[in-house]
């Protein structure tokens, strides 16, 4: 196969891949950087990190401005806000909120699904699946 053919195949695949905007709110560090890198490797996914040093209001403002498909919140950071996922879901229909607890390897996909993380693919699967908190379900 020639390289032009492979390039066209890749471009066609990218054109059919749905794009997603993902906001990642977490404490800086190797683990969050790794999650960001893992997500950014997916074609068509735009990953925007917001440092946890900015409060929850900064995250809410970013969600209002960016209208992302998914928000990922690091749950085990020093300033947890347990109402934040509910506030985001209530004000943005169709938004998927995932909390990651890197201490015990669990993620919660709102509307309140608890999923044991066995591999990085579990996070990708939670993002790719349809909206779990849709008002139409």
PEDABEL-V985500 format. One record per pair of residues at least 24 apart in sequence whose ideal C-beta (glycine too) atoms are under 10 Angstrom apart, sorted by the first residue. I is the first residue (numbers start at 1). GAP is how many residues later the second one is. D is the distance in Angstrom with one decimal. If there is no record, write none. Layout:
I;GAP;D
I;GAP;D
This chain:
10;33;8.6
13;30;7.3
13;31;9.8
14;29;5.2
14;30;6.5
15;29;9.3
16;28;9.5
17;25;8.3
17;26;5.1
17;27;4.5
17;28;8.9
18;25;10.0
18;26;6.6
18;27;9.4
18;51;8.8
18;110;8.9
19;24;8.7
19;25;4.1
19;26;7.1
19;27;6.9
19;50;8.6
20;24;6.7
20;25;4.9
20;26;7.1
20;27;8.9
20;48;7.8
20;49;4.5
20;50;6.4
20;76;9.6
20;107;7.0
20;108;8.4
21;24;7.8
21;25;4.8
21;26;8.2
21;27;7.0
21;42;10.0
21;45;5.9
21;46;7.3
21;47;4.1
21;48;5.6
21;49;7.7
21;50;9.7
22;24;7.0
22;25;5.0
22;26;7.1
22;27;9.5
22;44;9.7
22;46;6.0
22;47;6.7
22;48;4.6
22;49;7.6
22;50;6.5
22;74;9.3
22;76;9.2
22;105;6.8
23;24;8.1
23;25;5.2
23;26;7.9
23;27;6.2
23;36;7.3
23;39;5.9
23;40;6.3
23;42;10.0
23;43;6.3
23;44;9.9
23;45;4.6
23;46;9.2
23;47;7.4
23;48;4.8
23;49;7.1
23;50;9.0
23;65;9.6
23;72;9.7
23;74;9.7
24;24;7.0
24;25;4.8
24;26;7.1
24;27;9.9
24;44;9.7
24;46;9.1
24;47;8.0
24;48;4.8
24;49;8.4
24;50;7.9
24;74;9.7
24;76;9.1
25;24;7.8
25;25;4.8
25;26;8.0
25;27;6.2
25;29;8.2
25;31;8.3
25;33;8.6
25;34;4.9
25;37;8.2
25;38;9.3
25;46;6.9
25;47;7.0
25;48;5.1
25;49;6.7
25;52;8.6
25;56;9.8
25;59;8.5
25;74;9.8
26;24;8.3
26;25;8.0
26;26;5.6
26;46;7.4
26;47;7.1
26;48;3.1
26;49;8.9
26;50;9.0
26;51;6.2
26;74;7.5
26;76;8.6
27;24;7.7
27;25;4.6
27;26;8.3
27;47;5.8
27;49;8.2
27;50;4.2
27;51;7.2
27;52;8.9
27;75;9.4
28;24;7.7
28;25;8.3
28;46;9.9
28;49;9.8
29;45;9.3
29;48;9.7
29;73;9.4
31;43;8.2
31;45;9.6
31;69;8.9
31;71;5.3
32;40;9.3
32;42;6.1
32;45;9.0
32;68;8.8
32;70;8.2
34;68;9.9
34;86;8.7
35;37;7.2
35;39;8.3
35;65;7.1
35;67;8.5
35;85;8.5
35;88;7.2
36;36;9.3
38;82;5.5
38;83;9.7
38;85;7.1
38;86;7.6
39;31;9.0
39;33;8.0
39;81;9.7
39;84;7.8
39;85;7.9
39;88;7.4
41;79;9.9
41;83;9.4
42;82;7.0
42;85;8.2
42;86;8.6
45;24;9.0
45;25;9.1
45;79;9.6
45;82;8.1
45;83;9.8
47;25;9.0
52;25;4.7
52;26;7.8
52;27;6.6
52;28;9.6
52;29;10.0
53;24;9.7
53;26;8.8
55;24;7.5
55;26;8.3
55;29;10.0
56;24;9.7
56;25;4.7
56;27;8.5
56;28;5.0
56;31;7.9
56;32;9.3
57;24;9.9
57;27;9.9
59;25;7.0
59;28;9.6
59;29;7.9
60;24;7.9
60;27;6.8
60;28;6.9
60;31;7.6
60;32;9.4
63;24;9.6
63;25;5.9
63;28;8.0
63;29;6.2
63;32;7.2
63;34;9.4
64;24;9.8
64;27;7.9
64;28;8.1
67;25;7.5
67;27;9.7
67;28;8.5
68;24;8.6
68;27;7.1
68;28;9.0
68;29;9.9
69;25;8.1
69;26;7.4
69;27;6.6
69;58;8.0
69;62;8.5
70;25;7.5
70;26;4.7
70;27;7.6
70;28;6.4
70;39;9.5
70;56;8.6
70;57;5.3
70;58;9.6
70;61;9.4
71;24;6.5
71;25;7.5
71;26;5.0
71;27;7.3
71;28;9.3
71;39;9.3
72;24;9.2
72;25;7.9
72;26;4.9
72;27;7.6
72;28;6.1
72;35;8.4
72;51;8.2
72;54;9.3
72;55;8.1
73;24;6.8
73;25;7.3
73;26;4.8
73;27;7.2
73;28;9.8
73;34;9.9
73;35;9.3
73;37;9.7
74;25;7.7
74;26;5.5
74;27;8.1
74;28;6.8
75;24;4.3
75;25;6.1
75;26;4.4
75;27;8.1
75;28;8.4
75;29;9.5
75;31;8.5
75;32;8.5
75;33;7.6
76;24;7.9
76;25;5.1
76;26;5.6
76;27;4.6
76;28;8.3
76;30;10.0
77;25;9.3
85;24;9.7
85;25;4.9
85;26;9.5
85;27;8.9
85;48;9.3
86;24;7.5
86;25;9.8
86;26;9.6
86;47;9.9
88;45;9.6
89;42;10.0
89;43;9.8
89;44;5.1
89;46;9.7
90;43;9.6
92;41;9.5
93;38;8.6
93;40;8.2
93;41;7.2
93;42;5.4
93;43;8.9
94;36;9.7
94;37;5.1
94;39;7.8
94;40;5.8
94;41;8.1
94;42;8.9
95;36;7.7
95;38;7.2
95;39;9.5
96;30;7.9
96;31;7.3
96;33;8.3
96;34;8.7
96;35;5.6
96;36;6.2
96;37;6.6
96;38;9.1
97;35;9.2
97;36;7.3
98;25;7.6
98;28;5.7
98;29;7.1
98;34;9.5
100;26;9.8
109;24;8.4
111;26;8.3
